[in-house]
């Protein structure tokens, strides 16, 4: 067995394959047979099993060299290293202590900025309170029109829609054909008062609300006449109250049902950087004075019980909770004693907060548009428009890539982008707030970093490919037996 890779030609034995030398026997103790056996089992003093391990190690090293010369493999390894080792936290850990000290100072400034932002939102709440007083006379008149207490004048009823002329021309022939029948029906039926079932129709139109309404809730909601938002007084903790005004009905005696949402606008001491503006932290409902047998939030079940000793059977009645929209006024309480809620309770509470916010921000200010469905259609069109715009932009990018490929065939095709368009506009509003601006800046920064990294990777891959091609051209062709 030749020395080959290990020992025979003076090559260094790898540490993991280096054999353990046995003690040599005295010369007189070694015969010819022993010498022959030693020659068969050793090669320059290396055991056969260790020599096999050394050969495997050598093959591994050769395979590693071949892999490292592959530009595609190198690019994949580099990408993995970038993703693993170049995380922000790992980068910060490598910085000198003096730089970390300055970063801590920046964090102190950031905390102060969060407290200033909290003051900003407190003043925004004061503005909301101020303008709510200006809106209220209009909302009061809205209620009068809905209930029929006041009939709008001709000037107040005049409204020109964008499709009014087209609708008028298209409907002229149909109106003429049935005008006599309509006049007769109108003469027989009394004119309805106000706008019947105004708020109940909104509940049916909005998915978030219709999911809460059961069939036995509907007759009660038809008595709903108004929903108001009341903001907390100056100097009081930030909160708002939803007031549901009902006309006299056969179900409960309360003229008004209330739901109070408590808010907080200050950074969390444990995590001040998570502050993004006011948040709802708790809510309180009210007690509904149900009339006898009209409580839809509970149901009565009958259950049979058997006496263990006498064997007699009796029937008992028991009230158990029942699904109903009016459970909205008996909400879960956020835990204030440090105990955490279970996952289902947290989800229920978060959904409650979302519904309360939706009433305040959308339903109450734009009630007529949710009654007609226009606000819902605008929301749907807005989402579809954003998706369509994104698809159109992607198509343009693909066309530009095709043009570049025709001009420069050697140019690599651009990698598919994983960026997703983000909409920063407030639906139905004409302003931008601080959190939206920060989100836009963060999005632009991330997009710039992605573009930079993509360009760097393409440049590295192109350089590696060019080097590999040049090396292939300089390498002599192998002759018979593998000799050049």
C-alpha positions as CSV (number, residue, x, y, z in Angstrom):
1,X,0.0,0.0,0.0
2,X,1.6,3.2,-1.1
3,X,2.1,6.3,1.1
4,X,-0.1,8.3,-1.3
5,X,-1.8,11.1,0.6
6,X,-0.5,10.5,4.0
7,X,3.1,10.4,5.2
8,X,4.8,8.6,2.2
9,X,5.7,11.8,0.4
10,X,6.3,14.0,3.4
11,X,2.6,15.3,3.3
12,X,1.3,16.5,6.6
13,X,-1.3,14.2,8.2
14,X,-4.6,15.9,9.0
15,X,-5.2,16.2,12.7
16,X,-8.4,14.2,12.7
17,X,-6.7,11.4,10.6
18,X,-3.3,11.3,12.3
19,X,-2.6,7.7,13.5
20,X,-1.5,6.6,16.9
21,X,2.0,5.1,16.5
22,X,2.6,1.8,18.2
23,X,5.9,1.2,20.1
24,X,8.6,-0.5,18.0
25,X,9.8,-4.0,18.8
26,X,13.5,-4.7,19.3
27,X,15.3,-5.7,16.1
28,X,16.0,-9.2,17.3
29,X,12.4,-9.8,18.1
30,X,11.3,-9.2,14.6
31,X,11.4,-12.1,12.1
32,X,10.9,-12.0,8.3
33,X,7.2,-13.0,8.7
34,X,6.7,-10.3,11.2
35,X,8.3,-7.8,8.9
36,X,6.1,-8.9,6.0
37,X,3.0,-8.5,8.2
38,X,4.1,-5.1,9.2
39,X,4.6,-4.1,5.6
40,X,1.1,-5.3,4.7
41,X,-0.6,-3.5,7.6
42,X,1.4,-0.3,7.7
43,X,2.4,2.3,5.1
44,X,5.2,4.4,6.5
45,X,4.0,3.7,10.0
46,X,0.3,4.6,9.3
47,X,-2.4,2.0,10.2
48,X,-4.7,1.0,7.3
49,X,-7.9,2.2,9.0
50,X,-6.4,5.6,9.7
51,X,-5.2,5.9,6.2
52,X,-8.7,5.3,4.9
53,X,-10.0,8.1,7.1
54,X,-7.3,10.3,5.8
55,X,-8.4,9.5,2.2
56,X,-12.0,10.4,3.1
57,X,-10.9,13.7,4.5
58,X,-8.9,14.4,1.4
59,X,-11.9,13.7,-0.8
60,X,-14.0,16.0,1.3
61,X,-11.5,18.8,0.9
62,X,-11.4,18.3,-2.8
63,X,-15.2,18.4,-3.0
64,X,-15.2,21.5,-0.9
65,X,-12.8,23.2,-3.3
66,X,-15.0,22.3,-6.2
67,X,-18.1,23.6,-4.5
68,X,-16.4,26.8,-3.5
69,X,-15.5,27.4,-7.2
70,X,-19.2,27.3,-8.2
71,X,-20.5,30.9,-8.4
72,X,-24.1,29.8,-7.9
73,X,-23.3,28.0,-4.7
74,X,-21.2,30.9,-3.5
75,X,-24.1,33.3,-4.1
76,X,-26.5,31.0,-2.2
77,X,-24.1,30.8,0.7
78,X,-23.6,34.5,0.7
79,X,-27.3,35.1,0.8
80,X,-27.7,32.8,3.8
81,X,-24.9,34.5,5.6
82,X,-26.5,37.9,4.9
83,X,-29.8,36.7,6.3
84,X,-28.3,35.1,9.4
85,X,-25.3,37.2,10.4
86,X,-26.3,40.7,9.2
87,X,-29.4,41.1,11.4
88,X,-29.7,44.4,13.1
89,X,-29.2,42.9,16.6
90,X,-26.1,41.0,15.6
91,X,-24.7,44.1,14.0
92,X,-25.3,46.2,17.1
93,X,-23.5,43.6,19.3
94,X,-20.3,44.1,17.2
95,X,-20.2,47.8,17.7
96,X,-17.6,49.3,20.1
97,X,-18.8,50.2,23.6
98,X,-18.5,53.9,22.9
99,X,-20.9,53.6,20.0
100,X,-23.4,51.5,22.0
101,X,-23.3,54.3,24.6
102,X,-24.3,56.9,22.0
103,X,-27.1,54.6,20.8
104,X,-28.5,54.4,24.3
105,X,-28.5,58.2,24.3
106,X,-30.6,58.1,21.1
107,X,-33.0,55.8,22.7
108,X,-33.5,58.2,25.6
109,X,-34.3,60.9,23.0
110,X,-36.8,58.5,21.4
111,X,-38.6,58.0,24.7
112,X,-38.9,61.8,25.1
113,X,-40.3,61.9,21.5
114,X,-42.9,59.3,22.4
115,X,-44.1,61.4,25.3
116,X,-44.3,64.5,23.1
117,X,-46.4,62.4,20.6
118,X,-48.7,61.4,23.5
119,X,-49.3,65.1,24.2
120,X,-50.0,65.7,20.5
121,X,-52.8,63.1,20.6
122,X,-54.2,64.6,23.8
123,X,-54.6,67.9,21.9
124,X,-56.1,66.0,19.0
125,X,-58.7,64.6,21.4
126,X,-59.4,68.2,22.6
127,X,-60.0,69.1,18.9
128,X,-62.3,66.2,18.5
129,X,-64.3,67.4,21.4
130,X,-64.4,70.9,20.1
131,X,-65.6,69.9,16.6
132,X,-68.1,67.4,18.0
133,X,-70.0,70.3,19.4
134,X,-70.1,71.8,15.9
135,X,-71.3,68.6,14.4
136,X,-74.0,68.0,17.0
137,X,-76.6,70.4,15.6
138,X,-76.4,68.7,12.2
139,X,-76.7,65.3,13.9
140,X,-79.7,66.5,15.8
141,X,-81.4,67.6,12.6
142,X,-80.5,64.2,11.1
143,X,-82.4,62.5,13.9
144,X,-85.4,64.8,13.4
145,X,-85.6,63.8,9.7
146,X,-85.1,60.1,10.5
147,X,-87.9,60.0,13.1
148,X,-90.2,62.2,11.1
149,X,-90.4,64.9,13.8
150,X,-89.4,67.5,11.1
151,X,-90.0,67.4,7.4
152,X,-87.1,68.7,5.3
153,X,-87.7,71.7,3.0
154,X,-87.4,71.5,-0.7
155,X,-84.0,73.2,-0.6
156,X,-82.8,70.8,2.1
157,X,-84.1,67.8,0.0
158,X,-82.4,68.9,-3.3
159,X,-79.6,66.6,-4.3
160,X,-78.0,66.1,-7.7
161,X,-76.2,62.7,-8.1
162,X,-73.6,62.1,-10.8
163,X,-76.0,59.7,-12.6
164,X,-79.2,61.5,-12.0
165,X,-79.7,62.6,-15.6
166,X,-79.0,59.2,-17.0
167,X,-81.3,57.5,-14.5
168,X,-84.0,60.0,-15.3
169,X,-83.8,59.4,-19.1
170,X,-83.7,55.7,-18.7
171,X,-86.7,55.6,-16.3
172,X,-89.0,58.0,-18.2
173,X,-90.6,55.3,-20.3
174,X,-91.0,52.9,-17.4
175,X,-92.5,55.6,-15.2
176,X,-95.1,56.6,-17.8
177,X,-96.2,53.0,-18.2
178,X,-96.9,52.5,-14.5
179,X,-97.7,56.0,-13.3
180,X,-101.4,55.3,-12.9
181,X,-100.8,52.2,-10.9
182,X,-98.4,54.0,-8.6
183,X,-100.7,56.9,-8.0
184,X,-103.5,54.5,-7.0
185,X,-101.3,52.6,-4.6
186,X,-100.0,55.8,-3.1
187,X,-103.5,57.0,-2.5
188,X,-104.4,53.8,-0.6
189,X,-101.3,53.6,1.6
190,X,-100.4,56.3,4.1
191,X,-97.0,57.9,3.7
192,X,-94.4,56.5,6.1
193,X,-93.1,58.6,8.9
194,X,-89.5,59.7,8.6
195,X,-87.1,57.0,7.3
196,X,-88.3,53.7,8.6
197,X,-85.7,51.3,10.1
198,X,-82.8,53.6,9.3
199,X,-80.3,52.4,11.9
200,X,-81.5,48.8,11.6
201,X,-80.8,48.9,7.9
202,X,-77.2,50.1,8.7
203,X,-76.8,47.1,11.0
204,X,-77.8,44.8,8.2
205,X,-75.5,46.5,5.6
206,X,-72.3,46.4,7.7
207,X,-70.9,42.9,8.0
208,X,-69.1,43.7,11.3
209,X,-72.5,44.5,12.9
210,X,-74.8,42.0,11.1
211,X,-72.7,39.2,12.5
212,X,-73.7,40.2,16.0
213,X,-77.5,40.5,15.2
214,X,-79.7,37.5,15.8
215,X,-83.2,37.1,14.4
216,X,-84.8,37.9,17.7
217,X,-82.7,41.1,18.0
218,X,-84.2,42.6,14.8
219,X,-87.6,43.7,16.2
220,X,-85.8,45.5,19.0
221,X,-83.3,47.3,16.7
222,X,-86.2,48.6,14.6
223,X,-86.9,50.9,17.6
224,X,-83.4,52.4,17.5
225,X,-83.7,56.1,16.7
226,X,-80.2,57.5,17.1
227,X,-76.6,56.8,18.0
228,X,-74.4,59.5,19.5
229,X,-70.8,59.8,20.5
230,X,-69.9,61.8,23.6
231,X,-66.3,62.7,24.4
232,X,-64.9,63.0,27.9
233,X,-64.9,66.4,29.5
234,X,-61.7,68.6,29.6
235,X,-59.4,67.5,32.4
236,X,-61.0,64.0,32.6
237,X,-59.3,60.8,31.6
238,X,-59.5,60.2,27.8
239,X,-62.7,58.3,26.9
240,X,-65.8,58.3,24.8
241,X,-69.4,57.1,25.3
242,X,-71.7,55.5,22.7
243,X,-75.4,56.3,23.3
244,X,-78.1,54.2,21.7
245,X,-81.4,56.0,21.8
246,X,-84.6,53.9,21.6
247,X,-88.2,54.9,21.3
248,X,-90.6,53.3,23.8
249,X,-90.9,49.6,23.1
250,X,-92.1,46.3,24.5
251,X,-88.7,44.9,25.4
252,X,-87.0,47.2,28.0
253,X,-87.7,50.5,29.7
254,X,-84.3,52.2,29.1
255,X,-84.6,55.1,26.7
256,X,-80.8,55.1,26.3
257,X,-78.3,52.3,26.4
258,X,-74.6,53.3,26.9
259,X,-71.2,51.9,26.3
260,X,-68.1,53.7,27.7
261,X,-64.7,53.1,26.2
262,X,-61.7,54.1,28.3
263,X,-58.5,55.2,26.4
264,X,-54.9,55.7,27.2
265,X,-52.5,58.1,25.4
266,X,-49.1,57.5,27.0
267,X,-46.1,55.3,26.3
268,X,-45.9,52.0,28.2
269,X,-43.2,52.2,30.8
270,X,-42.1,48.7,30.0
271,X,-42.1,49.2,26.2
272,X,-42.2,52.9,25.3
273,X,-41.2,52.3,21.7
274,X,-44.4,50.5,21.0
275,X,-46.5,53.6,21.4
276,X,-48.5,54.4,18.2
277,X,-51.2,56.8,19.6
278,X,-54.2,56.5,21.8
279,X,-55.6,53.0,22.4
280,X,-58.7,51.6,24.0
281,X,-57.8,49.8,27.2
282,X,-61.1,49.0,28.8
283,X,-64.9,49.4,28.4
284,X,-68.0,49.5,30.6
285,X,-71.6,48.7,29.6
286,X,-74.9,49.4,31.3
287,X,-77.7,47.4,32.9
288,X,-80.7,46.8,30.6
289,X,-84.0,46.9,32.4
290,X,-85.8,44.1,30.5
291,X,-89.5,43.7,30.7
292,X,-90.7,40.3,31.9
293,X,-90.0,37.5,29.5
294,X,-88.3,39.8,27.0
295,X,-84.7,39.4,27.8
296,X,-83.1,38.1,24.6
297,X,-79.6,37.7,26.2
298,X,-80.7,34.6,28.1
299,X,-82.7,31.6,27.3
300,X,-84.6,29.2,29.5
301,X,-84.0,25.5,29.3
302,X,-85.7,22.6,31.0
303,X,-83.8,19.8,32.6
304,X,-84.9,16.6,34.3
305,X,-83.3,15.5,37.6
306,X,-83.6,12.1,39.2
307,X,-83.4,11.7,43.0
308,X,-80.7,9.2,43.9
309,X,-82.5,7.7,46.9
310,X,-86.2,7.8,46.0
311,X,-85.8,7.6,42.3
312,X,-88.3,10.3,41.7
313,X,-87.9,12.6,38.7
314,X,-88.4,16.3,38.7
315,X,-88.2,19.0,36.0
316,X,-86.3,22.2,36.6
317,X,-85.9,25.3,34.5
318,X,-82.6,27.1,34.2
319,X,-81.5,30.3,32.4
320,X,-78.3,30.2,30.3
321,X,-76.6,32.9,28.2
322,X,-77.9,33.4,24.7
323,X,-76.2,35.0,21.7
324,X,-77.5,38.5,21.1
325,X,-76.3,41.9,19.9
326,X,-77.4,43.2,23.3
327,X,-74.5,41.3,25.0
328,X,-72.6,44.3,23.6
329,X,-73.7,46.2,26.7
330,X,-72.3,43.5,29.1
331,X,-68.7,43.4,27.9
332,X,-65.7,41.5,29.4
333,X,-63.5,43.6,31.7
334,X,-59.9,44.0,30.9
335,X,-57.8,42.5,33.7
336,X,-56.4,45.2,35.9
337,X,-54.9,43.1,38.6
338,X,-51.9,41.8,36.6
339,X,-53.6,38.6,35.6
340,X,-53.6,37.8,31.9
341,X,-56.8,36.9,30.0
342,X,-57.0,33.7,28.1
343,X,-56.8,33.8,24.3
344,X,-60.5,33.6,23.6
345,X,-61.2,36.4,26.1
346,X,-58.5,38.6,24.5
347,X,-59.9,38.1,21.1
348,X,-63.5,38.9,22.3
349,X,-62.2,42.1,24.0
350,X,-60.2,43.2,21.0
351,X,-63.2,42.7,18.7
352,X,-65.3,44.8,21.1
353,X,-62.8,47.6,21.0
354,X,-62.8,47.4,17.2
355,X,-66.6,47.6,17.0
356,X,-66.7,50.6,19.4
357,X,-64.0,52.4,17.3
358,X,-65.9,51.7,14.1
359,X,-69.1,53.2,15.6
360,X,-67.2,56.3,16.6
361,X,-65.1,56.9,13.5
362,X,-67.4,55.6,10.7
363,X,-71.0,54.7,11.5
364,X,-72.0,57.8,13.5
365,X,-70.3,60.5,11.3
366,X,-71.4,58.9,7.9
367,X,-74.7,57.1,8.8
368,X,-76.6,58.0,5.7
369,X,-73.8,56.6,3.4
370,X,-73.9,53.3,5.3
371,X,-77.7,53.3,5.0
372,X,-77.5,53.7,1.2
373,X,-74.5,51.4,0.9
374,X,-72.3,54.1,-0.7
375,X,-69.7,54.0,2.0
376,X,-69.5,50.2,1.8
377,X,-69.1,50.4,-2.0
378,X,-66.5,53.1,-1.7
379,X,-64.5,50.8,0.7
380,X,-64.7,47.9,-1.7
381,X,-63.8,50.0,-4.7
382,X,-60.9,51.5,-2.8
383,X,-59.4,48.1,-2.1
384,X,-60.0,46.8,-5.6
385,X,-58.4,49.9,-7.1
386,X,-55.3,49.5,-5.0
387,X,-54.9,45.9,-6.2
388,X,-55.5,46.8,-9.8
389,X,-53.0,49.6,-9.6
390,X,-50.4,47.2,-8.2
391,X,-51.0,44.7,-10.9
392,X,-50.7,47.4,-13.6
393,X,-47.4,48.6,-12.1
394,X,-46.0,45.1,-12.1
395,X,-47.0,44.7,-15.7
396,X,-45.1,47.9,-16.6
397,X,-42.0,46.7,-14.8
398,X,-42.1,43.4,-16.7
399,X,-42.4,45.3,-20.0
400,X,-39.4,47.4,-19.1
401,X,-37.4,44.3,-18.3
402,X,-38.3,42.8,-21.7
403,X,-37.1,46.0,-23.4
404,X,-33.9,45.9,-21.5
405,X,-33.3,42.3,-22.5
406,X,-33.7,43.1,-26.2
407,X,-31.2,46.0,-25.9
408,X,-28.7,44.1,-23.8
409,X,-29.0,40.3,-24.1
410,X,-26.3,39.7,-21.4
411,X,-28.3,41.7,-18.8
412,X,-29.7,39.3,-16.2
413,X,-33.5,39.3,-15.8
414,X,-34.6,41.2,-12.7
415,X,-35.6,39.1,-9.8
416,X,-39.3,38.9,-8.9
417,X,-40.1,41.6,-6.4
418,X,-41.6,40.6,-3.1
419,X,-42.5,44.2,-2.2
420,X,-46.2,44.9,-1.6
421,X,-47.8,48.2,-2.1
422,X,-49.0,49.9,1.1
423,X,-51.8,52.4,1.1
424,X,-51.1,55.3,3.4
425,X,-54.3,57.3,2.8
426,X,-56.9,57.6,5.5
427,X,-60.1,56.2,3.8
428,X,-62.6,59.0,3.5
429,X,-60.2,61.6,5.0
430,X,-58.0,64.3,3.5
431,X,-55.2,64.3,6.1
432,X,-52.2,62.2,7.0
433,X,-51.3,61.5,10.6
434,X,-47.9,61.0,12.3
435,X,-48.1,57.2,12.4
436,X,-48.9,57.0,8.6
437,X,-45.9,59.3,7.8
438,X,-43.6,57.1,9.9
439,X,-44.9,54.0,8.2
440,X,-44.2,55.5,4.8
441,X,-40.7,56.4,5.7
442,X,-40.1,52.9,7.0
443,X,-41.5,51.4,3.9
444,X,-39.3,53.6,1.6
445,X,-36.2,52.7,3.7
446,X,-36.8,49.0,3.4
447,X,-37.4,49.3,-0.3
448,X,-34.2,51.1,-0.8
449,X,-32.3,48.5,1.2
450,X,-33.8,45.7,-0.8
451,X,-32.9,47.4,-4.1
452,X,-29.3,48.0,-2.9
453,X,-28.9,44.4,-1.8
454,X,-30.3,43.1,-5.1
455,X,-27.9,45.2,-7.1
456,X,-25.0,44.1,-5.0
457,X,-25.9,40.4,-5.3
458,X,-26.3,40.7,-9.1
459,X,-22.9,42.4,-9.4
460,X,-21.2,39.7,-7.3
461,X,-22.8,36.9,-9.3
462,X,-21.8,38.6,-12.6
463,X,-18.2,39.0,-11.4
464,X,-18.0,35.4,-10.2
465,X,-19.4,34.2,-13.5
466,X,-16.9,36.3,-15.5
467,X,-14.0,34.9,-13.3
468,X,-15.1,31.3,-13.8
469,X,-15.4,31.8,-17.6
470,X,-11.9,33.3,-17.7
471,X,-10.5,30.5,-15.6
472,X,-12.1,27.9,-17.9
473,X,-10.5,29.6,-21.0
474,X,-7.0,29.5,-19.5
475,X,-7.2,25.9,-18.2
476,X,-5.5,23.4,-20.6
477,X,-7.5,20.6,-22.1
478,X,-6.8,17.1,-20.6
479,X,-5.3,14.5,-22.8
480,X,-5.6,10.7,-22.6
481,X,-5.4,9.3,-19.1
482,X,-6.1,12.7,-17.6
483,X,-2.7,14.1,-18.4
484,X,-2.5,17.6,-20.0
